[in-house]
Amino acid sequence: MGSKFKINCDEATTICNKNQYGEASFYEKLKLSFHIIFCKLCKTYSNQNNLLTKIFGNYAAQCTEKETLSPEEKLTLQKQVNQKLGL
């Protein structure tokens, strides 16, 4: 049974990206969770992916194709990312 949940890091990052957009199935999420327990690199990738989704998701909802962030918004965004990453 354990081998059904074994995936490599490439598969884990693919599932992580699908999960970000709500496209991952329950079974894929289960395999990803199992993989993250043992793989620190994929756990870090998943955490960073979730963080960036939260930060950029707020801005993306407000933008249209023709709009861009103002210099002040870009600076604020950069500060948020640096703060979350501990820089």
PDB file of N, CA, C and O in Angstrom:
ATOM      1  N   MET A   1       0.814  -1.198   0.000  1.00  0.00           N
ATOM      2  CA  MET A   1       0.000   0.000   0.000  1.00  0.00           C
ATOM      3  C   MET A   1       0.857   1.261   0.000  1.00  0.00           C
ATOM      4  O   MET A   1       0.508   2.238  -0.663  1.00  0.00           O
ATOM      5  N   GLY A   2       1.971   1.260   0.730  1.00  0.00           N
ATOM      6  CA  GLY A   2       2.819   2.433   0.812  1.00  0.00           C
ATOM      7  C   GLY A   2       3.386   2.853  -0.526  1.00  0.00           C
ATOM      8  O   GLY A   2       3.606   4.040  -0.762  1.00  0.00           O
ATOM      9  N   SER A   3       3.627   1.886  -1.411  1.00  0.00           N
ATOM     10  CA  SER A   3       4.197   2.222  -2.711  1.00  0.00           C
ATOM     11  C   SER A   3       3.208   2.976  -3.593  1.00  0.00           C
ATOM     12  O   SER A   3       3.626   3.660  -4.528  1.00  0.00           O
ATOM     13  N   LYS A   4       1.918   2.871  -3.325  1.00  0.00           N
ATOM     14  CA  LYS A   4       0.913   3.616  -4.092  1.00  0.00           C
ATOM     15  C   LYS A   4       1.048   5.119  -3.863  1.00  0.00           C
ATOM     16  O   LYS A   4       0.665   5.919  -4.717  1.00  0.00           O
ATOM     17  N   PHE A   5       1.584   5.494  -2.727  1.00  0.00           N
ATOM     18  CA  PHE A   5       1.705   6.901  -2.375  1.00  0.00           C
ATOM     19  C   PHE A   5       3.086   7.473  -2.677  1.00  0.00           C
ATOM     20  O   PHE A   5       3.306   8.673  -2.508  1.00  0.00           O
ATOM     21  N   LYS A   6       4.011   6.636  -3.118  1.00  0.00           N
ATOM     22  CA  LYS A   6       5.366   7.109  -3.397  1.00  0.00           C
ATOM     23  C   LYS A   6       5.403   7.859  -4.720  1.00  0.00           C
ATOM     24  O   LYS A   6       4.972   7.352  -5.756  1.00  0.00           O
ATOM     25  N   ILE A   7       5.927   9.072  -4.660  1.00  0.00           N
ATOM     26  CA  ILE A   7       6.121   9.880  -5.855  1.00  0.00           C
ATOM     27  C   ILE A   7       7.496  10.523  -5.754  1.00  0.00           C
ATOM     28  O   ILE A   7       8.052  10.651  -4.663  1.00  0.00           O
ATOM     29  N   ASN A   8       8.039  10.924  -6.890  1.00  0.00           N
ATOM     30  CA  ASN A   8       9.337  11.610  -6.855  1.00  0.00           C
ATOM     31  C   ASN A   8       9.105  13.115  -6.693  1.00  0.00           C
ATOM     32  O   ASN A   8       7.966  13.582  -6.706  1.00  0.00           O
ATOM     33  N   CYS A   9      10.178  13.850  -6.544  1.00  0.00           N
ATOM     34  CA  CYS A   9      10.081  15.290  -6.292  1.00  0.00           C
ATOM     35  C   CYS A   9       9.466  16.043  -7.469  1.00  0.00           C
ATOM     36  O   CYS A   9       8.759  17.031  -7.271  1.00  0.00           O
ATOM     37  N   ASP A  10       9.729  15.589  -8.677  1.00  0.00           N
ATOM     38  CA  ASP A  10       9.154  16.230  -9.855  1.00  0.00           C
ATOM     39  C   ASP A  10       7.627  16.109  -9.840  1.00  0.00           C
ATOM     40  O   ASP A  10       6.917  17.076 -10.117  1.00  0.00           O
ATOM     41  N   GLU A  11       7.140  14.927  -9.517  1.00  0.00           N
ATOM     42  CA  GLU A  11       5.688  14.728  -9.417  1.00  0.00           C
ATOM     43  C   GLU A  11       5.106  15.563  -8.272  1.00  0.00           C
ATOM     44  O   GLU A  11       4.011  16.113  -8.388  1.00  0.00           O
ATOM     45  N   ALA A  12       5.846  15.648  -7.173  1.00  0.00           N
ATOM     46  CA  ALA A  12       5.375  16.409  -6.022  1.00  0.00           C
ATOM     47  C   ALA A  12       5.216  17.894  -6.362  1.00  0.00           C
ATOM     48  O   ALA A  12       4.225  18.515  -5.978  1.00  0.00           O
ATOM     49  N   THR A  13       6.181  18.456  -7.074  1.00  0.00           N
ATOM     50  CA  THR A  13       6.068  19.874  -7.432  1.00  0.00           C
ATOM     51  C   THR A  13       4.937  20.098  -8.426  1.00  0.00           C
ATOM     52  O   THR A  13       4.271  21.132  -8.380  1.00  0.00           O
ATOM     53  N   THR A  14       4.712  19.147  -9.321  1.00  0.00           N
ATOM     54  CA  THR A  14       3.600  19.260 -10.265  1.00  0.00           C
ATOM     55  C   THR A  14       2.261  19.259  -9.531  1.00  0.00           C
ATOM     56  O   THR A  14       1.380  20.065  -9.828  1.00  0.00           O
ATOM     57  N   ILE A  15       2.119  18.356  -8.580  1.00  0.00           N
ATOM     58  CA  ILE A  15       0.882  18.288  -7.787  1.00  0.00           C
ATOM     59  C   ILE A  15       0.728  19.554  -6.951  1.00  0.00           C
ATOM     60  O   ILE A  15      -0.376  20.080  -6.811  1.00  0.00           O
ATOM     61  N   CYS A  16       1.837  20.041  -6.397  1.00  0.00           N
ATOM     62  CA  CYS A  16       1.805  21.274  -5.605  1.00  0.00           C
ATOM     63  C   CYS A  16       1.285  22.430  -6.447  1.00  0.00           C
ATOM     64  O   CYS A  16       0.453  23.212  -5.986  1.00  0.00           O
ATOM     65  N   ASN A  17       1.771  22.539  -7.677  1.00  0.00           N
ATOM     66  CA  ASN A  17       1.321  23.603  -8.569  1.00  0.00           C
ATOM     67  C   ASN A  17      -0.150  23.435  -8.939  1.00  0.00           C
ATOM     68  O   ASN A  17      -0.890  24.416  -9.004  1.00  0.00           O
ATOM     69  N   LYS A  18      -0.574  22.200  -9.179  1.00  0.00           N
ATOM     70  CA  LYS A  18      -1.986  21.948  -9.492  1.00  0.00           C
ATOM     71  C   LYS A  18      -2.860  22.302  -8.289  1.00  0.00           C
ATOM     72  O   LYS A  18      -3.945  22.862  -8.443  1.00  0.00           O
ATOM     73  N   ASN A  19      -2.382  21.974  -7.108  1.00  0.00           N
ATOM     74  CA  ASN A  19      -3.123  22.245  -5.886  1.00  0.00           C
ATOM     75  C   ASN A  19      -3.305  23.746  -5.672  1.00  0.00           C
ATOM     76  O   ASN A  19      -4.326  24.188  -5.145  1.00  0.00           O
ATOM     77  N   GLN A  20      -2.311  24.518  -6.083  1.00  0.00           N
ATOM     78  CA  GLN A  20      -2.364  25.969  -5.949  1.00  0.00           C
ATOM     79  C   GLN A  20      -3.577  26.539  -6.683  1.00  0.00           C
ATOM     80  O   GLN A  20      -4.170  27.523  -6.239  1.00  0.00           O
ATOM     81  N   TYR A  21      -3.941  25.925  -7.795  1.00  0.00           N
ATOM     82  CA  TYR A  21      -5.065  26.403  -8.599  1.00  0.00           C
ATOM     83  C   TYR A  21      -6.335  25.574  -8.391  1.00  0.00           C
ATOM     84  O   TYR A  21      -7.303  25.715  -9.139  1.00  0.00           O
ATOM     85  N   GLY A  22      -6.328  24.713  -7.375  1.00  0.00           N
ATOM     86  CA  GLY A  22      -7.497  23.912  -7.059  1.00  0.00           C
ATOM     87  C   GLY A  22      -7.762  22.802  -8.057  1.00  0.00           C
ATOM     88  O   GLY A  22      -8.900  22.352  -8.193  1.00  0.00           O
ATOM     89  N   GLU A  23      -6.731  22.352  -8.758  1.00  0.00           N
ATOM     90  CA  GLU A  23      -6.895  21.336  -9.798  1.00  0.00           C
ATOM     91  C   GLU A  23      -6.429  19.945  -9.364  1.00  0.00           C
ATOM     92  O   GLU A  23      -6.585  18.986 -10.119  1.00  0.00           O
ATOM     93  N   ALA A  24      -5.870  19.821  -8.181  1.00  0.00           N
ATOM     94  CA  ALA A  24      -5.365  18.530  -7.712  1.00  0.00           C
ATOM     95  C   ALA A  24      -6.502  17.707  -7.123  1.00  0.00           C
ATOM     96  O   ALA A  24      -7.360  18.228  -6.410  1.00  0.00           O
ATOM     97  N   SER A  25      -6.495  16.419  -7.432  1.00  0.00           N
ATOM     98  CA  SER A  25      -7.511  15.519  -6.887  1.00  0.00           C
ATOM     99  C   SER A  25      -7.182  15.192  -5.427  1.00  0.00           C
ATOM    100  O   SER A  25      -6.085  15.471  -4.943  1.00  0.00           O
ATOM    101  N   PHE A  26      -8.140  14.606  -4.754  1.00  0.00           N
ATOM    102  CA  PHE A  26      -7.931  14.195  -3.361  1.00  0.00           C
ATOM    103  C   PHE A  26      -6.766  13.217  -3.272  1.00  0.00           C
ATOM    104  O   PHE A  26      -5.929  13.326  -2.377  1.00  0.00           O
ATOM    105  N   TYR A  27      -6.710  12.262  -4.198  1.00  0.00           N
ATOM    106  CA  TYR A  27      -5.642  11.257  -4.203  1.00  0.00           C
ATOM    107  C   TYR A  27      -4.280  11.914  -4.415  1.00  0.00           C
ATOM    108  O   TYR A  27      -3.300  11.526  -3.778  1.00  0.00           O
ATOM    109  N   GLU A  28      -4.209  12.906  -5.305  1.00  0.00           N
ATOM    110  CA  GLU A  28      -2.946  13.610  -5.534  1.00  0.00           C
ATOM    111  C   GLU A  28      -2.520  14.379  -4.292  1.00  0.00           C
ATOM    112  O   GLU A  28      -1.342  14.387  -3.934  1.00  0.00           O
ATOM    113  N   LYS A  29      -3.474  15.020  -3.638  1.00  0.00           N
ATOM    114  CA  LYS A  29      -3.164  15.750  -2.403  1.00  0.00           C
ATOM    115  C   LYS A  29      -2.650  14.799  -1.334  1.00  0.00           C
ATOM    116  O   LYS A  29      -1.743  15.139  -0.574  1.00  0.00           O
ATOM    117  N   LEU A  30      -3.222  13.627  -1.280  1.00  0.00           N
ATOM    118  CA  LEU A  30      -2.792  12.622  -0.311  1.00  0.00           C
ATOM    119  C   LEU A  30      -1.358  12.180  -0.596  1.00  0.00           C
ATOM    120  O   LEU A  30      -0.545  12.064   0.321  1.00  0.00           O
ATOM    121  N   LYS A  31      -1.052  11.937  -1.859  1.00  0.00           N
ATOM    122  CA  LYS A  31       0.317  11.551  -2.242  1.00  0.00           C
ATOM    123  C   LYS A  31       1.296  12.681  -1.926  1.00  0.00           C
ATOM    124  O   LYS A  31       2.398  12.428  -1.439  1.00  0.00           O
ATOM    125  N   LEU A  32       0.903  13.917  -2.197  1.00  0.00           N
ATOM    126  CA  LEU A  32       1.775  15.059  -1.902  1.00  0.00           C
ATOM    127  C   LEU A  32       2.030  15.163  -0.398  1.00  0.00           C
ATOM    128  O   LEU A  32       3.168  15.367   0.026  1.00  0.00           O
ATOM    129  N   SER A  33       0.993  15.026   0.393  1.00  0.00           N
ATOM    130  CA  SER A  33       1.149  15.099   1.851  1.00  0.00           C
ATOM    131  C   SER A  33       2.104  14.025   2.352  1.00  0.00           C
ATOM    132  O   SER A  33       2.952  14.292   3.203  1.00  0.00           O
ATOM    133  N   PHE A  34       1.971  12.828   1.833  1.00  0.00           N
ATOM    134  CA  PHE A  34       2.849  11.727   2.224  1.00  0.00           C
ATOM    135  C   PHE A  34       4.297  12.037   1.833  1.00  0.00           C
ATOM    136  O   PHE A  34       5.214  11.792   2.617  1.00  0.00           O
ATOM    137  N   HIS A  35       4.505  12.570   0.638  1.00  0.00           N
ATOM    138  CA  HIS A  35       5.851  12.895   0.160  1.00  0.00           C
ATOM    139  C   HIS A  35       6.487  14.000   1.010  1.00  0.00           C
ATOM    140  O   HIS A  35       7.668  13.928   1.348  1.00  0.00           O
ATOM    141  N   ILE A  36       5.700  15.014   1.351  1.00  0.00           N
ATOM    142  CA  ILE A  36       6.214  16.160   2.111  1.00  0.00           C
ATOM    143  C   ILE A  36       6.675  15.758   3.511  1.00  0.00           C
ATOM    144  O   ILE A  36       7.546  16.408   4.090  1.00  0.00           O
ATOM    145  N   ILE A  37       6.103  14.708   4.045  1.00  0.00           N
ATOM    146  CA  ILE A  37       6.516  14.232   5.371  1.00  0.00           C
ATOM    147  C   ILE A  37       7.996  13.859   5.361  1.00  0.00           C
ATOM    148  O   ILE A  37       8.703  14.071   6.346  1.00  0.00           O
ATOM    149  N   PHE A  38       8.461  13.302   4.240  1.00  0.00           N
ATOM    150  CA  PHE A  38       9.823  12.787   4.170  1.00  0.00           C
ATOM    151  C   PHE A  38      10.793  13.678   3.398  1.00  0.00           C
ATOM    152  O   PHE A  38      12.005  13.478   3.485  1.00  0.00           O
ATOM    153  N   CYS A  39      10.297  14.640   2.658  1.00  0.00           N
ATOM    154  CA  CYS A  39      11.172  15.437   1.801  1.00  0.00           C
ATOM    155  C   CYS A  39      11.139  16.905   2.222  1.00  0.00           C
ATOM    156  O   CYS A  39      10.150  17.602   1.995  1.00  0.00           O
ATOM    157  N   LYS A  40      12.226  17.365   2.837  1.00  0.00           N
ATOM    158  CA  LYS A  40      12.289  18.746   3.316  1.00  0.00           C
ATOM    159  C   LYS A  40      12.316  19.748   2.167  1.00  0.00           C
ATOM    160  O   LYS A  40      11.775  20.846   2.296  1.00  0.00           O
ATOM    161  N   LEU A  41      12.932  19.391   1.053  1.00  0.00           N
ATOM    162  CA  LEU A  41      13.000  20.306  -0.084  1.00  0.00           C
ATOM    163  C   LEU A  41      11.612  20.577  -0.663  1.00  0.00           C
ATOM    164  O   LEU A  41      11.268  21.721  -0.960  1.00  0.00           O
ATOM    165  N   CYS A  42      10.829  19.531  -0.818  1.00  0.00           N
ATOM    166  CA  CYS A  42       9.479  19.702  -1.358  1.00  0.00           C
ATOM    167  C   CYS A  42       8.564  20.404  -0.351  1.00  0.00           C
ATOM    168  O   CYS A  42       7.653  21.137  -0.738  1.00  0.00           O
ATOM    169  N   LYS A  43       8.808  20.179   0.926  1.00  0.00           N
ATOM    170  CA  LYS A  43       8.034  20.877   1.948  1.00  0.00           C
ATOM    171  C   LYS A  43       8.322  22.375   1.874  1.00  0.00           C
ATOM    172  O   LYS A  43       7.406  23.193   1.959  1.00  0.00           O
ATOM    173  N   THR A  44       9.597  22.728   1.716  1.00  0.00           N
ATOM    174  CA  THR A  44       9.979  24.132   1.576  1.00  0.00           C
ATOM    175  C   THR A  44       9.362  24.729   0.322  1.00  0.00           C
ATOM    176  O   THR A  44       8.835  25.841   0.353  1.00  0.00           O
ATOM    177  N   TYR A  45       9.428  23.984  -0.798  1.00  0.00           N
ATOM    178  CA  TYR A  45       8.844  24.454  -2.057  1.00  0.00           C
ATOM    179  C   TYR A  45       7.348  24.701  -1.891  1.00  0.00           C
ATOM    180  O   TYR A  45       6.827  25.722  -2.340  1.00  0.00           O
ATOM    181  N   SER A  46       6.670  23.771  -1.251  1.00  0.00           N
ATOM    182  CA  SER A  46       5.229  23.889  -1.040  1.00  0.00           C
ATOM    183  C   SER A  46       4.894  25.105  -0.182  1.00  0.00           C
ATOM    184  O   SER A  46       3.960  25.847  -0.488  1.00  0.00           O
ATOM    185  N   ASN A  47       5.650  25.308   0.883  1.00  0.00           N
ATOM    186  CA  ASN A  47       5.415  26.461   1.760  1.00  0.00           C
ATOM    187  C   ASN A  47       5.648  27.776   1.021  1.00  0.00           C
ATOM    188  O   ASN A  47       4.868  28.718   1.158  1.00  0.00           O
ATOM    189  N   GLN A  48       6.724  27.833   0.239  1.00  0.00           N
ATOM    190  CA  GLN A  48       7.011  29.042  -0.530  1.00  0.00           C
ATOM    191  C   GLN A  48       5.948  29.283  -1.598  1.00  0.00           C
ATOM    192  O   GLN A  48       5.551  30.423  -1.839  1.00  0.00           O
ATOM    193  N   ASN A  49       5.495  28.224  -2.228  1.00  0.00           N
ATOM    194  CA  ASN A  49       4.461  28.324  -3.245  1.00  0.00           C
ATOM    195  C   ASN A  49       3.174  28.875  -2.639  1.00  0.00           C
ATOM    196  O   ASN A  49       2.532  29.748  -3.224  1.00  0.00           O
ATOM    197  N   ASN A  50       2.800  28.367  -1.471  1.00  0.00           N
ATOM    198  CA  ASN A  50       1.601  28.852  -0.786  1.00  0.00           C
ATOM    199  C   ASN A  50       1.744  30.317  -0.377  1.00  0.00           C
ATOM    200  O   ASN A  50       0.801  31.098  -0.497  1.00  0.00           O
ATOM    201  N   LEU A  51       2.917  30.675   0.100  1.00  0.00           N
ATOM    202  CA  LEU A  51       3.171  32.057   0.507  1.00  0.00           C
ATOM    203  C   LEU A  51       3.035  33.007  -0.678  1.00  0.00           C
ATOM    204  O   LEU A  51       2.364  34.034  -0.582  1.00  0.00           O
ATOM    205  N   LEU A  52       3.667  32.667  -1.779  1.00  0.00           N
ATOM    206  CA  LEU A  52       3.593  33.527  -2.959  1.00  0.00           C
ATOM    207  C   LEU A  52       2.163  33.621  -3.495  1.00  0.00           C
ATOM    208  O   LEU A  52       1.745  34.677  -3.969  1.00  0.00           O
ATOM    209  N   THR A  53       1.423  32.531  -3.422  1.00  0.00           N
ATOM    210  CA  THR A  53       0.027  32.554  -3.858  1.00  0.00           C
ATOM    211  C   THR A  53      -0.783  33.515  -3.007  1.00  0.00           C
ATOM    212  O   THR A  53      -1.597  34.280  -3.525  1.00  0.00           O
ATOM    213  N   LYS A  54      -0.560  33.477  -1.700  1.00  0.00           N
ATOM    214  CA  LYS A  54      -1.287  34.389  -0.808  1.00  0.00           C
ATOM    215  C   LYS A  54      -0.920  35.841  -1.078  1.00  0.00           C
ATOM    216  O   LYS A  54      -1.795  36.704  -1.146  1.00  0.00           O
ATOM    217  N   ILE A  55       0.363  36.110  -1.229  1.00  0.00           N
ATOM    218  CA  ILE A  55       0.820  37.487  -1.429  1.00  0.00           C
ATOM    219  C   ILE A  55       0.362  38.024  -2.781  1.00  0.00           C
ATOM    220  O   ILE A  55      -0.245  39.093  -2.856  1.00  0.00           O
ATOM    221  N   PHE A  56       0.651  37.284  -3.845  1.00  0.00           N
ATOM    222  CA  PHE A  56       0.342  37.773  -5.183  1.00  0.00           C
ATOM    223  C   PHE A  56      -1.131  37.634  -5.529  1.00  0.00           C
ATOM    224  O   PHE A  56      -1.642  38.360  -6.381  1.00  0.00           O
ATOM    225  N   GLY A  57      -1.808  36.713  -4.879  1.00  0.00           N
ATOM    226  CA  GLY A  57      -3.230  36.513  -5.163  1.00  0.00           C
ATOM    227  C   GLY A  57      -4.056  37.756  -4.890  1.00  0.00           C
ATOM    228  O   GLY A  57      -5.008  38.040  -5.618  1.00  0.00           O
ATOM    229  N   ASN A  58      -3.708  38.494  -3.860  1.00  0.00           N
ATOM    230  CA  ASN A  58      -4.427  39.725  -3.539  1.00  0.00           C
ATOM    231  C   ASN A  58      -4.262  40.761  -4.639  1.00  0.00           C
ATOM    232  O   ASN A  58      -5.204  41.481  -4.969  1.00  0.00           O
ATOM    233  N   TYR A  59      -3.083  40.833  -5.197  1.00  0.00           N
ATOM    234  CA  TYR A  59      -2.823  41.808  -6.257  1.00  0.00           C
ATOM    235  C   TYR A  59      -3.438  41.365  -7.581  1.00  0.00           C
ATOM    236  O   TYR A  59      -3.965  42.191  -8.327  1.00  0.00           O
ATOM    237  N   ALA A  60      -3.376  40.087  -7.872  1.00  0.00           N
ATOM    238  CA  ALA A  60      -3.881  39.582  -9.142  1.00  0.00           C
ATOM    239  C   ALA A  60      -5.388  39.783  -9.258  1.00  0.00           C
ATOM    240  O   ALA A  60      -5.901  40.014 -10.353  1.00  0.00           O
ATOM    241  N   ALA A  61      -6.087  39.699  -8.154  1.00  0.00           N
ATOM    242  CA  ALA A  61      -7.535  39.879  -8.185  1.00  0.00           C
ATOM    243  C   ALA A  61      -7.921  41.305  -8.561  1.00  0.00           C
ATOM    244  O   ALA A  61      -9.018  41.536  -9.069  1.00  0.00           O
ATOM    245  N   GLN A  62      -7.037  42.255  -8.316  1.00  0.00           N
ATOM    246  CA  GLN A  62      -7.325  43.660  -8.574  1.00  0.00           C
ATOM    247  C   GLN A  62      -6.864  44.110  -9.958  1.00  0.00           C
ATOM    248  O   GLN A  62      -7.241  45.194 -10.404  1.00  0.00           O
ATOM    249  N   CYS A  63      -6.068  43.313 -10.637  1.00  0.00           N
ATOM    250  CA  CYS A  63      -5.456  43.733 -11.901  1.00  0.00           C
ATOM    251  C   CYS A  63      -6.263  43.259 -13.105  1.00  0.00           C
ATOM    252  O   CYS A  63      -6.950  42.238 -13.067  1.00  0.00           O
ATOM    253  N   THR A  64      -6.153  44.032 -14.158  1.00  0.00           N
ATOM    254  CA  THR A  64      -6.637  43.606 -15.467  1.00  0.00           C
ATOM    255  C   THR A  64      -5.425  43.512 -16.369  1.00  0.00           C
ATOM    256  O   THR A  64      -4.310  43.801 -15.936  1.00  0.00           O
ATOM    257  N   GLU A  65      -5.621  43.117 -17.604  1.00  0.00           N
ATOM    258  CA  GLU A  65      -4.484  42.947 -18.512  1.00  0.00           C
ATOM    259  C   GLU A  65      -3.718  44.239 -18.732  1.00  0.00           C
ATOM    260  O   GLU A  65      -2.496  44.208 -18.875  1.00  0.00           O
ATOM    261  N   LYS A  66      -4.403  45.370 -18.762  1.00  0.00           N
ATOM    262  CA  LYS A  66      -3.761  46.637 -19.096  1.00  0.00           C
ATOM    263  C   LYS A  66      -3.177  47.345 -17.883  1.00  0.00           C
ATOM    264  O   LYS A  66      -2.422  48.306 -18.039  1.00  0.00           O
ATOM    265  N   GLU A  67      -3.504  46.898 -16.694  1.00  0.00           N
ATOM    266  CA  GLU A  67      -3.020  47.555 -15.486  1.00  0.00           C
ATOM    267  C   GLU A  67      -1.717  46.925 -15.012  1.00  0.00           C
ATOM    268  O   GLU A  67      -1.468  45.738 -15.223  1.00  0.00           O
ATOM    269  N   THR A  68      -0.897  47.742 -14.371  1.00  0.00           N
ATOM    270  CA  THR A  68       0.311  47.254 -13.718  1.00  0.00           C
ATOM    271  C   THR A  68       0.368  47.854 -12.322  1.00  0.00           C
ATOM    272  O   THR A  68      -0.373  48.784 -12.001  1.00  0.00           O
ATOM    273  N   LEU A  69       1.250  47.316 -11.503  1.00  0.00           N
ATOM    274  CA  LEU A  69       1.410  47.846 -10.157  1.00  0.00           C
ATOM    275  C   LEU A  69       2.157  49.171 -10.208  1.00  0.00           C
ATOM    276  O   LEU A  69       3.055  49.373 -11.026  1.00  0.00           O
ATOM    277  N   SER A  70       1.761  50.061  -9.315  1.00  0.00           N
ATOM    278  CA  SER A  70       2.482  51.328  -9.205  1.00  0.00           C
ATOM    279  C   SER A  70       3.827  51.061  -8.530  1.00  0.00           C
ATOM    280  O   SER A  70       4.006  50.010  -7.914  1.00  0.00           O
ATOM    281  N   PRO A  71       4.767  51.986  -8.634  1.00  0.00           N
ATOM    282  CA  PRO A  71       6.057  51.795  -7.945  1.00  0.00           C
ATOM    283  C   PRO A  71       5.888  51.595  -6.437  1.00  0.00           C
ATOM    284  O   PRO A  71       6.623  50.818  -5.830  1.00  0.00           O
ATOM    285  N   GLU A  72       4.934  52.285  -5.839  1.00  0.00           N
ATOM    286  CA  GLU A  72       4.692  52.141  -4.398  1.00  0.00           C
ATOM    287  C   GLU A  72       4.171  50.733  -4.080  1.00  0.00           C
ATOM    288  O   GLU A  72       4.585  50.120  -3.096  1.00  0.00           O
ATOM    289  N   GLU A  73       3.259  50.226  -4.922  1.00  0.00           N
ATOM    290  CA  GLU A  73       2.732  48.872  -4.709  1.00  0.00           C
ATOM    291  C   GLU A  73       3.822  47.829  -4.892  1.00  0.00           C
ATOM    292  O   GLU A  73       3.862  46.841  -4.159  1.00  0.00           O
ATOM    293  N   LYS A  74       4.705  48.037  -5.859  1.00  0.00           N
ATOM    294  CA  LYS A  74       5.813  47.115  -6.076  1.00  0.00           C
ATOM    295  C   LYS A  74       6.743  47.087  -4.877  1.00  0.00           C
ATOM    296  O   LYS A  74       7.200  46.023  -4.462  1.00  0.00           O
ATOM    297  N   LEU A  75       7.023  48.264  -4.320  1.00  0.00           N
ATOM    298  CA  LEU A  75       7.893  48.346  -3.147  1.00  0.00           C
ATOM    299  C   LEU A  75       7.247  47.652  -1.947  1.00  0.00           C
ATOM    300  O   LEU A  75       7.916  46.924  -1.213  1.00  0.00           O
ATOM    301  N   THR A  76       5.959  47.877  -1.752  1.00  0.00           N
ATOM    302  CA  THR A  76       5.232  47.222  -0.660  1.00  0.00           C
ATOM    303  C   THR A  76       5.271  45.709  -0.819  1.00  0.00           C
ATOM    304  O   THR A  76       5.500  44.981   0.147  1.00  0.00           O
ATOM    305  N   LEU A  77       5.049  45.245  -2.032  1.00  0.00           N
ATOM    306  CA  LEU A  77       5.077  43.816  -2.321  1.00  0.00           C
ATOM    307  C   LEU A  77       6.457  43.230  -2.060  1.00  0.00           C
ATOM    308  O   LEU A  77       6.575  42.150  -1.481  1.00  0.00           O
ATOM    309  N   GLN A  78       7.495  43.931  -2.481  1.00  0.00           N
ATOM    310  CA  GLN A  78       8.860  43.468  -2.259  1.00  0.00           C
ATOM    311  C   GLN A  78       9.172  43.386  -0.764  1.00  0.00           C
ATOM    312  O   GLN A  78       9.826  42.444  -0.316  1.00  0.00           O
ATOM    313  N   LYS A  79       8.710  44.362   0.000  1.00  0.00           N
ATOM    314  CA  LYS A  79       8.927  44.349   1.451  1.00  0.00           C
ATOM    315  C   LYS A  79       8.223  43.158   2.095  1.00  0.00           C
ATOM    316  O   LYS A  79       8.775  42.521   2.992  1.00  0.00           O
ATOM    317  N   GLN A  80       6.997  42.854   1.640  1.00  0.00           N
ATOM    318  CA  GLN A  80       6.255  41.712   2.186  1.00  0.00           C
ATOM    319  C   GLN A  80       6.992  40.403   1.912  1.00  0.00           C
ATOM    320  O   GLN A  80       7.116  39.559   2.800  1.00  0.00           O
ATOM    321  N   VAL A  81       7.474  40.239   0.704  1.00  0.00           N
ATOM    322  CA  VAL A  81       8.197  39.016   0.344  1.00  0.00           C
ATOM    323  C   VAL A  81       9.472  38.909   1.174  1.00  0.00           C
ATOM    324  O   VAL A  81       9.759  37.848   1.727  1.00  0.00           O
ATOM    325  N   ASN A  82      10.235  39.987   1.267  1.00  0.00           N
ATOM    326  CA  ASN A  82      11.473  39.960   2.058  1.00  0.00           C
ATOM    327  C   ASN A  82      11.199  39.658   3.518  1.00  0.00           C
ATOM    328  O   ASN A  82      11.945  38.915   4.155  1.00  0.00           O
ATOM    329  N   GLN A  83      10.128  40.235   4.048  1.00  0.00           N
ATOM    330  CA  GLN A  83       9.784  39.999   5.450  1.00  0.00           C
ATOM    331  C   GLN A  83       9.433  38.541   5.692  1.00  0.00           C
ATOM    332  O   GLN A  83       9.888  37.941   6.666  1.00  0.00           O
ATOM    333  N   LYS A  84       8.628  37.973   4.809  1.00  0.00           N
ATOM    334  CA  LYS A  84       8.222  36.570   4.968  1.00  0.00           C
ATOM    335  C   LYS A  84       9.397  35.616   4.794  1.00  0.00           C
ATOM    336  O   LYS A  84       9.435  34.555   5.417  1.00  0.00           O
ATOM    337  N   LEU A  85      10.356  35.988   3.950  1.00  0.00           N
ATOM    338  CA  LEU A  85      11.523  35.148   3.733  1.00  0.00           C
ATOM    339  C   LEU A  85      12.627  35.416   4.748  1.00  0.00           C
ATOM    340  O   LEU A  85      13.644  34.722   4.759  1.00  0.00           O
ATOM    341  N   GLY A  86      12.433  36.415   5.597  1.00  0.00           N
ATOM    342  CA  GLY A  86      13.412  36.713   6.634  1.00  0.00           C
ATOM    343  C   GLY A  86      14.636  37.450   6.113  1.00  0.00           C
ATOM    344  O   GLY A  86      15.727  37.309   6.664  1.00  0.00           O
ATOM    345  N   LEU A  87      14.465  38.221   5.076  1.00  0.00           N
ATOM    346  CA  LEU A  87      15.594  38.968   4.504  1.00  0.00           C
ATOM    347  C   LEU A  87      15.633  40.383   5.024  1.00  0.00           C
ATOM    348  O   LEU A  87      16.516  41.154   4.649  1.00  0.00           O
TER     349      LEU A  87
END
